[in-house]
Amino acid sequence: MRKQRKRVVTAPFKAVKGEGWMITLSDMLLLILTFFVLLISMSSFDPGLLTETFVGLRPGSSGVLYKGSSVPIVISSQKAQKQIMERKDLAYYRRLSPALSKLLDRLEKRLGKALINAGILDGNLELEIMSDKLFGSLDDNLKPQGEDTLFALGRFLQGWAGLLEIEVYTDNFPLHTSRFPDNNVLSARRGARLVEALVTAGSKRSQILLAAYGADRAVVINDTPQHRQRNRRIILRLPDWVELSGIEKLTS
């Protein structure tokens, strides 16, 4: 019986219709674009261009762009415990420094419990004051007691040869007014008021460093009116106060 051979017919190769080379080109262009994006992100930037494009740099943020709200940074319990332990020594330094004792007496008399924290932290003198005692609600105008407080601080700083660091914080209440588009603008303008008042009282502008953080770095969550008030604060810091004021020599 004769076997029947199968015929294998090979179909000729047909090229895919269309502009196939465009797919390869688009992949290449995407890779080139990604390369330039990475290159730009690792290079220096023009603050003026960023200010115009992205609503500006966030005050006191060392070049971090700000647009929209940010996540609050809550102080850890370990750091808070360290601060509480160091503040126990404030009465000791207060006795050694008549000027500091006089300043704190005046602030406590004018502001009551508004002086939330006062202490010596790592040799730095820190005063933390509630913003509500110095400024009007959602405003950058100083109250009369705020002006008096800054006058007392200015008198205290007249003989100070070091720097004065000012940090201004707010809560996260949403602001959308023509004068205060957000909390960062409010804290920046409050900080400018503080600087001008201290300079008028006798401080040197060249010695003052201002950082306006807005709602960033909250110490407690903004979930109650009391917590919001706690986050609305101003910190005045004199770096190396113990050493520069000569107290370190007296205690050695």
N, C-alpha and C positions, 0 to 999 in steps of 0.2 A: 504494500500500500504506500502510495506516494505521500510523503509529508508535505504539508502546506506551509510555506515560509511566511512569516509575518513581515509585513512591510512597515518599517518605522519611518514615519515622515517627520522631519524636523522643521518646525515652523521658523521662518526667518525672524531675527530680532527686530522689534519695532521700537523706535525711540519714542519716549514719552512726549506727547505734544505739549506745547506751552513753553513759557520762558523759565525753564528749570534753573538756568544759571543765576536767576534773580534770587533764588532761595539761598544759594551759597554766598552771594554778595551781601544779603541782609544779615546773615550770621556774622560775616566778617565785620560789617559796620557796627553791629551790636557789641562785639568784642572790643572794637576800637573805642566806642563810646564808654564802655565800662572801664577801660584802661585810663581814659582821660578823667573820668569821675574820681577814680582812686588817686590819680596823680594830683588833682586839684585838692582833694580832701587832706592830703598829706603835705601840702604846700602852705605858704603863708597866705593871708587873706587881707583884703582891704576893708577896714572897719567902716569907712564911708559908704562903700558899695553895699555891705551887709546891712547897714543902718537904713539905707534907702529901700532895700529889697525886702528885708525880713522884719520891719518895724523896729529895728534897732537892737543893740546889745543890752542885755539885762544889767542894770547898775550893780556894781560890786561883784560881778559873776566871773571875772577874769576871762572874758571872751566867750562865755556860753550864750548861745542864742536863746532868746526868750520869745515865745509865741504861745499864748494860752496859759492855762494853770499848770502848776507843778506839784509834785508829790511832797508833802511835808516830811521833814527829817526830824524825828522825835529823839530827844536826848536819851541815851541808854541809862538804865538804872545804875550801872556801875559808875558812869561818869557823874551822874547826879549825886551818888553817895560820896564820891571823892570831893565834889564841890562842897557838900554839907560839912564834911570833916575839916576842910581847909578854912571854911568860914568861921569856925570856932575860934580861930586865932585872931579874928578882926579886933576884938576888944583889946588884945595885947598890943597890936600896932596902933590902935586908936590912942592908947595911953602914951605911947612914944611920940606920936605926932599931934601936937596941939592944933595944927591947921586942919588935919583930917577930922579930929574930934569936933572942932567948931563947925566944919562943913556938914557933917552928918547930923549934928544937933539941929542945925538950921533946916536941913532937908526934911528931917522927921517932924519938925514943928510945922513946916509949911505943907507937907504932903501926907503926913500921917503914915499909914501903912502902904502908901504908894511906892515907897522904896522897897521893892520886892526882895532884892538881894544886894548885899554889899559885902565884899570880901577880898582877900588876898589869894589869888590863884596863880601858882607858879611865879610868885614875885610880882605879879601884875595887880594893880588896884582896879577892881571892877565895880561899877555901880549900875544896877538895873532898875529902871524907873518905868512905871506904867505910862503909856502914851496918853491915856485919857486924862491924866492929871496935868499934862502940859499943853495938849491940843484939843480943839473942839472936835466934836464927832464928825468923822469923814471930812476933816478939814486940815489945813496946814497953818492956820492962824494960832498963835500962842495965846493961851489964857493969861490973865494977870499973874497967877501963881506960877505959871510956866516961865514968864519973863523974870520973875523974882528968883526962881530956881536957877536959871541960866546965869543970872547976874552973880549969884553966890558961887556957882561953879567957875565963872570967869575970874572972880577975885581969888579963888583958890588956886587957879592955874597960872596966875600972873608970874609966879616965881618958878614955874615948872620948865625945865630945860629939855624934857623929852617930848615924845609924840603923844597925841590924843587920838585914840581910835573911837569912832562913833558908828554904831550899827543900829539901823532902824528897821523894825519889823511890824507887820500888820497881821490881821487875821485873814481868812480867805473869803470874806464877804465880797460878792461880785460887784465890781464897780464898772459902770459904763457911762460916765458923764463926760461932758466936753472938757472939763478941767482935769478930771482924773479918769482916764480911760481904763486903768487897772490899778491894782494895789502897788505895783512897782513904781508907778509915777507918784502915787500918794506918798510912799515912803521916801522917795528921792526928794520931793519938795519939802517934806518935813525935815529931812536931813539938812537941806540947804538953809532952812529957817534956823535950825540949831547952830549951824556954822556961823551965820551972820550975827546971831545974838551973842555967841561966845566971843567973836571978834570985836563986837561993840563993847563987850565987858572987859576987854583987855587981852584976850588970847591972840596968838599969832596964827594967821591963816596957814602959813607954811608948816605948822606943827600938826595940823588937823588932817586926819585921814577919814573919809566918809565912805560907808558901804550901805547901800539901800537894798535890802533883801526882800521886801514885800512879804508875801505869805510863806516864803521858803523858810525852812529850818524851824518849824513850829516846835515848841517844847511840849505841848499837849495837843490832842486831836481837837479840831474845831467843831465839837458836837454839842456844846452848851454855851449859853451866854457867858458863864464864868470862865470857861476854857478859852473862848474867843478873847475875852478881856486879858487873860493871862498871856496870850500870844501877842497882843498889841503892846510892844515894849521897846525901850531904847536902852542900849548898853553903851556906857562910857568906860573906856579902858585906858589906863596909863601903863604902858609896857615898862617892865623893869622898875616899877615905882619903889620897891623896897631898896634896891641897890642905888638908884639915882637920888633918892631922898636922904641917903646916908644912914638909914635905919639899920642896914646890914652891919655897918661898922659898930654901931652902938650895942648890937646884940651879940657880937662876936667876942 
